Amino acid sequence: MKFLVIVEEGPKSFGAYVPDLPGCVAVGATRSEVVALIQEAIEFHLEGMRADGKPMPQPNSSATSVEVEVA
């Protein structure tokens, strides 16, 4: 399964979250660290859902970029 992961750069760290998995978040010192941590967090999140007998969510979020002119 592939989930959309949003990575945000803060003043001193990076954060990541998964729109299709509310509460699934990670924080790391670098972009590569936060990507590795969010992958682990997704796996852990899905394992917990499976253990609780909850249905597996289907990824349905997507992203796009738009270009705007700033005067």
Secondary structure, 3 states (H helix, E strand, C coil): CCCCCEEEECCCCEEEECCCCCCCEEEECCHHHHHHHHHHHHHHHHHHHHHCCCCCCCCCCCCCCCCCCCC
